[in-house]
């Protein structure tokens, strides 16, 4: 993915082809056009060179330790427990500058770095949290990017999930694809905007989410709801029409059509 890639291009890409660092930079620049994206690119590139130059560990635990040593140790990037709700914690460029971020923002960096050197790493979705699973020889290693990339046992992961009001499904936590990770990064900000009553900001974030993940039906519904609240009924109809193209659920289709009919009456 080339520098300066448009958000709309991300929405057209196959999930596995999305460069998470460049996509994160594109999202940062949407809010802060003058942000120093070059610094983040240099960091990731230097870490990649270091991993490729050194004798690569073969086990998941060895790889996890190496990733944490670079990102949390050398880079000083970890969770922001003191100012968790700061919007910059969900801005990948700002995370690299400040050394602090949300679990999803930090997980993106761990997964992106691992995959740049051919390692398999996945972000696992827990209620209110994200862990990273690093694969290699032997048992995969679980780490918590929000806690300096520290090792997490399966029991501890289950405790974190229960604390957040959930549990593993069939003994496993859902794996987040590239596009899902970007949506989670944005939805963190959108949730805070909605709670604070900033409908305009929340809508801008949902517009970005539907741009990078146009096949996720639920995003169009939330976007349409926000558009209705702002009196943008034509835009809401367009969002619901886009949603019709992404779902085959008869009950949901009926609900969308009923809402479209209500919006049509509001124009009369």
Backbone bond lengths (Angstrom), bond angles and torsions (degrees), N, CA, C in turn:
res aa  C-N    CA-C-N  psi(-1)  N-CA   C-N-CA  omega(-1)  CA-C   N-CA-C  phi
1 X - - - 1.451 - - 1.517 109.66 -
2 X 1.286 118.87 120.27 1.454 122.56 -173.78 1.507 111.20 -75.92
3 X 1.358 116.04 156.66 1.453 121.36 176.37 1.517 109.15 -60.12
4 X 1.345 115.31 143.54 1.452 119.10 178.05 1.512 113.40 79.64
5 X 1.329 118.53 16.50 1.455 121.70 -179.88 1.522 110.63 -63.46
6 X 1.315 116.91 136.61 1.452 121.89 178.86 1.529 110.13 -74.80
7 X 1.332 115.74 148.55 1.457 120.09 179.05 1.525 111.65 -59.00
8 X 1.331 116.82 -37.20 1.463 120.15 -179.20 1.522 111.60 -60.65
9 X 1.313 117.42 -30.35 1.459 121.12 179.33 1.522 110.53 -66.74
10 X 1.335 116.68 -36.39 1.461 120.42 179.09 1.526 109.80 -59.94
11 X 1.325 116.74 -40.59 1.454 121.18 -179.17 1.511 114.20 -63.73
12 X 1.332 116.78 -20.91 1.459 121.40 -178.67 1.526 112.85 -93.56
13 X 1.326 116.81 -10.28 1.462 120.74 -173.68 1.524 111.83 -84.88
14 X 1.337 116.25 152.76 1.455 120.90 168.53 1.524 107.85 -65.40
15 X 1.322 116.28 144.15 1.463 120.76 -173.86 1.526 112.33 -53.44
16 X 1.317 117.35 -46.94 1.463 120.98 -175.67 1.522 112.96 -67.54
17 X 1.343 117.00 -18.24 1.462 120.61 -178.24 1.525 113.04 -87.83
18 X 1.316 117.49 -6.40 1.460 120.49 -178.80 1.528 109.72 -74.06
19 X 1.312 116.15 123.11 1.462 121.88 173.77 1.528 106.93 -81.02
20 X 1.323 116.87 109.83 1.456 120.86 -173.25 1.523 113.36 -62.83
21 X 1.318 117.09 -35.59 1.467 119.75 179.60 1.516 110.30 -67.10
22 X 1.321 117.14 -48.46 1.464 120.25 -179.26 1.531 111.47 -66.95
23 X 1.325 116.72 -35.84 1.465 119.41 177.08 1.523 110.36 -66.02
24 X 1.324 116.05 -42.03 1.456 119.91 177.08 1.511 112.04 -62.53
25 X 1.325 116.60 -38.99 1.456 120.85 177.02 1.524 110.45 -63.18
26 X 1.321 116.88 -42.66 1.468 120.53 179.31 1.526 110.75 -59.82
27 X 1.327 117.01 -39.09 1.464 120.50 178.32 1.529 110.80 -68.88
28 X 1.319 117.19 -38.33 1.470 120.43 177.52 1.520 110.81 -63.08
29 X 1.323 116.10 -44.92 1.461 120.67 -177.16 1.521 112.14 -68.04
30 X 1.325 117.57 -22.62 1.464 120.33 177.29 1.524 110.57 -63.31
31 X 1.337 117.01 -30.62 1.467 121.46 176.95 1.523 112.55 -96.93
32 X 1.327 115.69 -35.56 1.471 120.20 -174.73 1.526 109.09 -130.89
33 X 1.324 116.93 82.70 1.470 120.85 -175.21 1.528 114.25 -57.66
34 X 1.326 117.95 -24.67 1.462 121.27 -178.46 1.534 112.98 -96.23
35 X 1.317 117.15 9.37 1.467 120.70 -179.79 1.529 110.43 -61.22
36 X 1.338 115.60 146.99 1.465 121.28 -176.62 1.531 110.74 -82.92
37 X 1.320 115.57 78.07 1.459 120.53 -179.38 1.523 111.86 -66.69
38 X 1.325 117.03 -27.59 1.461 120.79 -177.42 1.527 111.04 -61.48
39 X 1.310 116.98 -32.78 1.468 120.26 -178.97 1.523 110.79 -64.55
40 X 1.318 116.37 -44.80 1.461 120.11 178.95 1.523 110.37 -64.65
41 X 1.320 117.22 -41.78 1.468 119.84 178.76 1.530 110.96 -60.93
42 X 1.335 116.28 -41.58 1.474 119.57 179.46 1.520 111.02 -64.01
43 X 1.320 116.48 -42.64 1.461 120.21 179.41 1.522 111.46 -57.45
44 X 1.330 115.60 -52.18 1.461 120.19 -176.96 1.528 110.70 -64.80
45 X 1.324 116.71 -40.52 1.462 120.26 178.66 1.526 111.35 -63.10
46 X 1.337 117.00 -43.56 1.470 120.55 179.99 1.523 110.97 -65.57
47 X 1.325 116.38 -40.54 1.466 119.03 177.10 1.518 110.94 -63.51
48 X 1.323 116.81 -40.31 1.464 121.06 179.54 1.518 110.97 -62.36
49 X 1.327 116.14 -44.50 1.469 120.70 179.35 1.520 110.44 -61.79
50 X 1.323 116.43 -42.01 1.466 120.72 179.67 1.523 111.05 -61.59
51 X 1.322 116.97 -44.82 1.465 120.26 -179.44 1.530 111.65 -66.50
52 X 1.322 116.43 -37.43 1.457 120.33 -179.16 1.530 111.72 -74.15
53 X 1.319 116.96 -28.23 1.458 121.62 -178.43 1.521 112.24 -78.37
54 X 1.338 114.94 -38.56 1.457 120.13 -177.56 1.526 111.04 -77.47
55 X 1.309 115.60 164.97 1.457 120.82 174.73 1.521 107.97 -70.00
56 X 1.304 117.16 114.27 1.457 121.11 -173.31 1.523 111.29 -72.78
57 X 1.334 117.91 130.85 1.470 120.08 174.22 1.525 110.04 -67.02
58 X 1.312 115.72 146.42 1.465 119.79 -175.71 1.519 112.95 -94.04
59 X 1.335 117.56 -21.53 1.456 119.75 -176.11 1.529 111.09 -91.81
60 X 1.335 115.06 157.79 1.450 119.31 177.22 1.513 111.80 -61.65
61 X 1.329 116.76 -41.30 1.464 120.10 -179.27 1.524 111.22 -66.43
62 X 1.335 116.22 -37.30 1.471 119.76 178.27 1.517 111.51 -66.80
63 X 1.309 116.75 -40.47 1.453 121.12 178.58 1.528 111.48 -67.83
64 X 1.332 115.20 -41.13 1.465 119.66 178.26 1.521 110.58 -60.69
65 X 1.318 116.47 -43.13 1.466 121.34 179.11 1.522 110.77 -62.63
66 X 1.318 116.22 -38.31 1.472 120.96 -179.62 1.521 110.80 -68.35
67 X 1.325 116.94 -42.82 1.465 120.94 178.60 1.525 110.94 -61.88
68 X 1.331 115.66 -46.42 1.460 119.92 -179.47 1.522 111.12 -65.59
69 X 1.336 116.46 -34.85 1.461 119.83 179.11 1.521 112.30 -62.91
70 X 1.329 116.38 -34.97 1.460 120.46 179.31 1.527 112.39 -81.93
71 X 1.332 116.59 -51.56 1.465 120.09 -173.22 1.528 112.09 -74.52
72 X 1.336 116.59 -50.47 1.467 119.35 -179.00 1.525 111.97 -85.21
73 X 1.349 115.82 -40.29 1.457 119.17 -177.18 1.516 112.93 -75.33
74 X 1.316 116.24 -68.47 1.462 120.72 -178.48 1.533 111.98 -68.38
75 X 1.345 116.76 -43.86 1.462 120.39 -177.21 1.515 114.38 -81.85
76 X 1.347 117.19 -20.55 1.457 120.78 179.93 1.516 114.42 70.90
77 X 1.338 118.16 22.35 1.469 121.61 -177.16 1.526 110.14 -93.50
78 X 1.330 115.54 121.57 1.452 120.94 179.78 1.523 109.51 -150.84
79 X 1.330 117.00 -172.63 1.454 120.46 -175.90 1.516 113.33 -76.50
80 X 1.318 115.13 150.20 1.463 121.43 176.97 1.527 108.34 -99.28
81 X 1.311 116.31 90.93 1.462 121.04 -179.19 1.521 112.29 -84.56
82 X 1.330 117.44 -15.26 1.466 120.98 -177.88 1.526 112.29 -88.02
83 X 1.327 117.05 -33.19 1.468 121.24 -177.33 1.530 108.58 -133.93
84 X 1.334 114.99 54.49 1.462 122.25 -169.58 1.523 113.12 -55.34
85 X 1.336 117.18 -39.81 1.466 121.14 -174.03 1.522 114.13 -83.49
86 X 1.315 118.06 3.19 1.462 121.19 177.32 1.532 109.24 -60.22
87 X 1.335 118.27 123.91 1.475 120.60 -178.40 1.520 113.59 -55.88
88 X 1.327 117.63 -27.21 1.463 120.05 -179.36 1.524 112.49 -67.48
89 X 1.331 117.32 -16.88 1.463 120.40 177.17 1.523 112.56 -69.38
90 X 1.343 116.44 -14.84 1.467 121.49 177.30 1.516 111.32 -108.50
91 X 1.315 117.04 13.40 1.466 124.26 179.73 1.525 106.76 -109.65
92 X 1.333 117.54 109.27 1.462 121.27 -170.72 1.527 112.66 -60.28
93 X 1.325 117.01 -39.07 1.467 119.84 178.60 1.522 109.89 -65.69
94 X 1.344 116.73 -42.92 1.460 120.58 179.46 1.524 111.71 -66.58
95 X 1.325 117.19 -34.09 1.464 120.79 177.62 1.528 110.12 -59.99
96 X 1.326 116.36 -42.56 1.463 120.53 178.54 1.529 111.31 -66.46
97 X 1.321 116.54 -33.74 1.471 120.92 -179.61 1.524 111.51 -74.78
98 X 1.337 116.58 -43.30 1.459 121.88 -172.57 1.530 113.00 -90.72
99 X 1.344 116.09 -19.96 1.455 119.72 -178.34 1.513 113.77 77.59
100 X 1.329 117.42 12.48 1.457 122.19 -177.76 1.523 109.73 -136.89
101 X 1.338 116.67 148.52 1.457 118.46 -179.45 1.502 112.40 -168.60
102 X 1.333 115.21 176.87 1.458 122.72 175.27 1.530 110.27 -78.77
103 X 1.328 117.80 161.42 1.470 120.06 177.59 1.523 112.96 -53.81
104 X 1.339 118.22 -42.85 1.461 119.89 -177.44 1.521 111.73 -68.53
105 X 1.339 117.81 -39.11 1.465 120.44 179.85 1.526 110.62 -64.14
106 X 1.314 116.86 -44.53 1.462 120.77 179.26 1.526 110.97 -67.89
107 X 1.334 116.81 -38.06 1.471 120.26 179.12 1.514 111.19 -63.08
108 X 1.319 116.87 -36.85 1.463 120.62 176.88 1.523 110.24 -57.66
109 X 1.319 117.11 -42.62 1.461 120.54 -179.23 1.528 111.15 -66.33
110 X 1.328 117.38 -42.13 1.462 120.24 179.53 1.530 111.05 -63.35
111 X 1.323 115.84 -47.11 1.473 120.17 -178.74 1.529 110.15 -65.10
112 X 1.319 116.46 -43.72 1.468 120.38 -178.58 1.524 111.75 -62.63
113 X 1.331 116.77 -44.05 1.461 119.96 -179.53 1.525 110.87 -65.24
114 X 1.328 116.48 -44.60 1.461 119.51 179.81 1.526 111.12 -58.36
115 X 1.320 116.35 -44.77 1.455 119.47 -176.00 1.526 112.66 -72.60
116 X 1.323 116.48 -24.57 1.473 118.80 177.17 1.519 112.05 -65.75
117 X 1.323 116.54 -26.50 1.464 119.42 -179.93 1.525 111.35 -106.08
118 X 1.332 116.70 15.14 1.456 120.30 174.11 1.505 115.34 84.43
119 X 1.337 117.64 11.93 1.457 120.26 176.44 1.521 109.63 -90.59
120 X 1.315 115.67 155.02 1.463 120.63 176.78 1.528 109.63 -97.53
121 X 1.304 115.96 119.66 1.463 121.85 176.01 1.518 107.89 -140.10
122 X 1.318 116.71 143.59 1.460 121.60 -176.47 1.516 110.76 -135.43
123 X 1.318 115.90 141.44 1.461 121.20 173.47 1.515 109.04 -84.90
124 X 1.324 117.13 129.29 1.454 122.59 -179.66 1.523 109.39 -105.35
125 X 1.321 115.67 130.63 1.462 121.50 -176.91 1.523 110.90 -88.31
126 X 1.333 115.78 114.14 1.453 122.67 172.76 1.523 108.18 -111.03
127 X 1.308 118.75 157.69 1.463 119.45 175.97 1.533 110.96 -60.18
128 X 1.321 116.29 114.89 1.451 120.46 178.59 1.512 115.59 72.79
129 X 1.313 118.23 9.21 1.465 119.85 -177.90 1.530 109.95 -154.59
130 X 1.315 115.79 165.27 1.468 122.13 176.26 1.520 108.40 -138.01
131 X 1.312 116.35 131.27 1.458 122.30 173.09 1.525 108.57 -114.93
132 X 1.322 116.55 165.07 1.459 120.98 177.63 1.517 108.78 -120.00
133 X 1.323 115.16 132.83 1.452 121.81 176.95 1.527 108.50 -106.34
134 X 1.327 116.19 123.14 1.465 121.64 -177.35 1.523 108.43 -109.27
135 X 1.320 115.84 127.89 1.457 121.46 -175.98 1.523 111.20 -102.86
136 X 1.309 113.84 158.33 1.460 122.32 177.38 1.518 106.62 176.57
137 X 1.310 117.16 -154.71 1.451 119.12 174.90 1.516 110.45 -67.68
138 X 1.349 116.76 142.10 1.449 120.05 178.70 1.518 112.29 81.76
139 X 1.313 115.70 -158.57 1.466 122.04 -177.15 1.528 110.15 -74.00
140 X 1.340 117.92 136.27 1.470 120.08 176.03 1.532 110.73 -59.58
141 X 1.305 115.83 149.88 1.463 121.70 -179.21 1.519 110.02 -103.66
142 X 1.323 116.62 134.29 1.451 122.70 175.54 1.530 109.35 -99.44
143 X 1.334 116.09 132.76 1.460 119.70 177.62 1.525 109.66 -134.13
144 X 1.320 114.93 157.31 1.454 122.06 179.44 1.523 109.52 -112.50
145 X 1.331 118.43 99.16 1.468 120.63 -179.20 1.527 113.04 -59.60
146 X 1.341 117.04 -26.24 1.467 120.66 -179.47 1.527 111.35 -73.03
147 X 1.333 116.25 -20.49 1.463 121.88 -179.95 1.523 109.86 -115.45
148 X 1.327 115.99 57.97 1.472 122.81 175.44 1.531 112.78 59.59
149 X 1.320 117.86 25.10 1.457 119.88 -179.98 1.508 113.38 69.07
150 X 1.337 116.72 25.59 1.468 120.78 -176.91 1.524 111.62 -69.51
151 X 1.323 114.92 153.99 1.463 121.42 179.53 1.528 110.07 -69.87
152 X 1.337 115.53 142.04 1.461 121.88 -179.20 1.531 108.48 -128.16
153 X 1.298 116.60 127.45 1.467 120.16 177.08 1.526 109.67 -78.20
154 X 1.329 117.86 157.56 1.469 120.10 176.04 1.530 112.23 -56.18
155 X 1.326 116.64 -37.45 1.466 119.50 178.79 1.528 111.05 -64.80
156 X 1.338 116.03 -42.48 1.459 120.05 178.53 1.523 110.75 -64.65
157 X 1.324 117.22 -38.85 1.467 120.91 177.82 1.521 110.27 -61.71
158 X 1.329 117.14 -41.97 1.463 120.94 178.41 1.523 110.67 -64.47
159 X 1.331 117.26 -37.20 1.468 121.24 177.32 1.520 111.01 -63.85
160 X 1.342 116.34 -41.96 1.468 120.83 178.26 1.518 109.91 -61.32
161 X 1.331 115.96 -42.99 1.469 120.51 -179.86 1.523 111.34 -64.37
162 X 1.341 117.06 -43.27 1.463 120.25 179.64 1.524 110.94 -64.34
163 X 1.317 116.37 -38.05 1.466 120.70 177.88 1.526 110.71 -62.35
164 X 1.338 116.10 -31.72 1.467 120.68 178.68 1.517 113.28 -86.76
165 X 1.326 116.87 -0.06 1.460 120.22 176.17 1.507 114.50 94.18
166 X 1.337 117.96 20.95 1.462 120.35 -179.78 1.519 111.47 -143.27
167 X 1.307 115.91 -168.35 1.457 122.06 -179.41 1.521 108.82 -159.41
168 X 1.336 117.55 160.48 1.469 119.24 175.73 1.516 110.96 -59.59
169 X 1.313 117.03 149.71 1.465 122.20 177.40 1.521 107.77 -99.73
170 X 1.318 115.96 113.12 1.454 119.22 -177.70 1.512 112.64 62.21
171 X 1.323 115.48 32.28 1.461 120.03 179.73 1.517 114.19 81.24
172 X 1.339 118.21 1.01 1.457 121.61 -177.73 1.524 110.48 -128.37
173 X 1.313 116.07 147.07 1.456 121.45 172.51 1.523 108.90 -92.07
174 X 1.334 118.02 144.88 1.463 120.17 179.07 1.532 111.56 -60.59
175 X 1.323 114.86 140.05 1.469 121.04 176.55 1.528 108.59 -90.38
176 X 1.314 116.77 133.62 1.461 121.62 178.02 1.521 110.04 -90.26
177 X 1.342 116.37 125.09 1.461 120.27 172.58 1.522 110.00 -72.33
178 X 1.310 116.96 173.33 1.468 121.24 -179.27 1.524 111.21 -56.95
179 X 1.325 115.78 -48.71 1.466 120.06 -177.50 1.533 110.79 -65.93
180 X 1.315 116.70 -38.48 1.463 120.42 178.00 1.520 111.43 -63.83
181 X 1.320 117.02 -35.10 1.461 120.19 178.11 1.532 110.90 -65.49
182 X 1.313 116.51 -41.19 1.461 120.23 178.77 1.528 110.75 -65.95
183 X 1.327 116.19 -40.62 1.467 120.34 178.58 1.526 109.96 -64.26
184 X 1.328 117.22 -41.43 1.472 119.62 179.09 1.526 110.58 -64.16
185 X 1.324 116.90 -37.32 1.462 120.75 177.36 1.528 110.33 -60.25
186 X 1.328 116.37 -43.37 1.456 121.16 -179.46 1.524 112.15 -75.28
187 X 1.324 117.35 -36.88 1.464 119.83 -176.34 1.518 111.54 -67.85
188 X 1.348 116.99 -28.48 1.457 119.99 174.29 1.526 110.38 -58.46
189 X 1.326 115.40 -45.19 1.466 119.99 179.87 1.525 110.83 -69.50
190 X 1.337 116.69 -40.80 1.464 120.29 -178.02 1.526 111.46 -63.97
191 X 1.324 117.42 -39.15 1.462 120.78 179.16 1.519 110.96 -61.68
192 X 1.323 116.12 -42.19 1.466 119.77 179.69 1.527 111.11 -68.05
193 X 1.325 116.55 -36.62 1.464 120.03 178.52 1.529 110.33 -65.03
194 X 1.323 116.79 -42.09 1.465 120.32 -179.87 1.522 110.97 -66.00
195 X 1.332 116.64 -41.02 1.461 120.11 179.90 1.523 111.81 -63.70
196 X 1.329 115.98 -32.28 1.463 120.03 -179.74 1.530 112.23 -85.91
197 X 1.342 116.85 -2.72 1.455 121.01 179.60 1.509 114.90 83.42
198 X 1.336 116.71 10.86 1.472 120.72 -179.52 1.532 108.83 -88.57
199 X 1.327 115.75 80.30 1.464 121.56 -175.88 1.527 111.05 -65.21
200 X 1.319 116.68 -37.80 1.468 120.42 -179.48 1.526 111.46 -60.94
201 X 1.334 116.30 -44.32 1.464 120.60 178.52 1.525 110.93 -66.45
202 X 1.329 116.43 -43.72 1.461 119.99 179.36 1.523 110.90 -59.68
203 X 1.327 116.76 -41.43 1.461 120.26 179.48 1.523 111.24 -64.76
204 X 1.325 116.92 -42.01 1.469 119.89 178.54 1.527 110.74 -58.41
205 X 1.327 116.34 -38.26 1.463 120.25 -179.72 1.526 111.36 -71.99
206 X 1.335 117.10 -37.66 1.465 118.86 176.60 1.523 111.56 -69.41
207 X 1.318 117.35 -30.78 1.460 120.12 174.20 1.524 110.29 -62.50
208 X 1.333 116.25 -39.02 1.465 119.72 177.03 1.525 110.98 -68.47
209 X 1.324 116.29 -40.57 1.462 118.95 -179.99 1.522 111.67 -62.42
210 X 1.327 117.28 -43.38 1.465 119.21 179.66 1.525 111.28 -70.87
211 X 1.325 116.94 -20.46 1.462 120.16 176.72 1.526 111.01 -75.26
212 X 1.339 116.90 -44.05 1.464 119.79 -177.72 1.530 111.85 -84.37
213 X 1.351 117.35 -20.54 1.470 120.67 -179.25 1.524 110.01 -135.66
214 X 1.332 117.60 65.84 1.466 120.53 -174.06 1.522 114.66 -67.25
215 X 1.326 118.63 -13.98 1.462 120.90 -178.88 1.524 112.84 -92.87
216 X 1.308 118.07 -1.44 1.463 121.35 178.46 1.521 109.21 -87.21
217 X 1.313 116.09 100.45 1.463 122.10 -171.69 1.522 113.24 -57.07
218 X 1.310 117.41 -43.47 1.464 120.86 -174.08 1.521 112.12 -59.25
219 X 1.322 117.16 -30.34 1.466 120.58 -179.07 1.526 110.97 -65.68
220 X 1.332 116.25 -38.44 1.465 119.94 179.43 1.529 110.43 -65.87
221 X 1.332 116.98 -37.03 1.464 120.04 179.18 1.527 110.33 -62.99
222 X 1.342 116.22 -47.58 1.460 120.07 179.60 1.529 111.16 -62.89
223 X 1.311 115.64 -39.88 1.474 119.45 178.04 1.528 110.39 -62.12
224 X 1.326 117.27 -44.78 1.465 121.16 -179.78 1.522 111.32 -61.97
225 X 1.349 116.46 -39.26 1.460 119.88 178.38 1.528 111.24 -61.45
226 X 1.304 116.64 -42.29 1.466 120.96 179.13 1.529 111.01 -67.64
227 X 1.308 115.78 -39.19 1.468 119.50 178.38 1.527 110.78 -63.57
228 X 1.319 116.60 -39.09 1.471 119.74 176.74 1.524 110.76 -62.94
229 X 1.321 117.02 -42.09 1.470 120.63 -179.64 1.518 111.49 -61.59
230 X 1.323 116.15 -29.57 1.461 120.00 -179.99 1.528 112.23 -90.95
231 X 1.347 116.47 3.35 1.456 120.03 179.72 1.510 113.70 76.79
232 X 1.312 117.51 15.37 1.471 121.74 179.84 1.538 108.16 -94.65
233 X 1.331 115.39 71.92 1.463 120.41 -172.28 1.527 112.94 -69.32
234 X 1.326 117.30 -35.14 1.465 119.84 177.23 1.518 110.82 -64.04
235 X 1.333 116.37 -42.51 1.462 120.35 177.90 1.524 110.78 -65.00
236 X 1.343 116.85 -38.56 1.463 120.34 178.82 1.531 110.75 -62.77
237 X 1.336 116.45 -41.04 1.471 119.79 177.63 1.525 110.60 -62.29
238 X 1.328 116.03 -41.50 1.468 119.54 179.67 1.529 110.82 -63.45
239 X 1.334 116.93 -39.45 1.462 120.39 178.99 1.519 111.25 -66.11
240 X 1.333 116.53 -42.07 1.461 119.79 178.98 1.524 111.58 -67.56
241 X 1.316 116.88 -35.23 1.468 120.51 176.30 1.524 110.35 -64.74
242 X 1.343 116.16 -40.48 1.465 120.23 176.06 1.526 110.25 -63.05
243 X 1.321 115.89 -37.63 1.466 120.20 178.70 1.517 111.58 -63.79
244 X 1.337 117.13 -37.43 1.465 120.76 178.11 1.526 111.69 -57.85
245 X 1.321 115.84 -30.31 1.462 120.36 -177.62 1.525 112.44 -79.51
246 X 1.346 116.88 -9.25 1.462 119.77 -175.67 1.518 113.80 -111.06
247 X 1.323 117.90 -1.52 1.462 119.16 -177.17 1.530 111.13 -129.08
248 X 1.346 114.21 148.79 1.462 121.31 175.91 1.532 110.42 -121.74
249 X 1.326 116.08 14.29 1.461 121.89 179.68 1.530 108.51 -81.00
250 X 1.348 118.33 113.00 1.471 120.72 -176.20 1.529 113.29 -56.51
251 X 1.334 117.06 -40.87 1.472 120.08 -179.28 1.525 110.79 -65.35
252 X 1.328 115.83 -39.76 1.458 119.53 179.87 1.524 110.80 -70.05
253 X 1.323 116.59 -39.34 1.465 120.46 176.92 1.526 110.27 -59.48
254 X 1.326 116.68 -42.73 1.472 120.98 179.15 1.528 110.68 -62.91
255 X 1.315 115.85 -41.16 1.473 120.25 179.53 1.522 110.88 -64.17
256 X 1.328 116.10 -42.05 1.465 120.31 179.66 1.522 110.33 -63.64
257 X 1.331 115.97 -45.03 1.465 119.41 -178.52 1.533 111.12 -63.82
258 X 1.319 116.89 -37.00 1.467 120.46 178.30 1.523 110.48 -65.20
259 X 1.336 115.79 -39.91 1.464 120.10 178.86 1.517 110.88 -67.71
260 X 1.324 116.33 -39.24 1.466 120.14 177.28 1.530 110.78 -62.37
261 X 1.318 116.29 -39.38 1.470 119.98 178.70 1.520 110.89 -64.61
262 X 1.326 116.49 -39.51 1.470 120.90 177.68 1.510 111.33 -64.10
263 X 1.333 116.33 -41.31 1.471 120.77 178.57 1.524 110.90 -65.75
264 X 1.324 116.22 -36.89 1.471 119.44 179.33 1.538 110.40 -63.55
265 X 1.337 115.90 -39.60 1.465 119.80 178.72 1.519 111.82 -67.10
266 X 1.339 116.22 -30.89 1.462 119.53 -178.31 1.530 111.78 -68.02
267 X 1.327 115.78 -20.57 1.476 119.74 -179.95 1.514 111.73 -84.01
268 X 1.341 116.13 -12.98 1.477 119.90 -176.05 1.524 111.31 -93.23
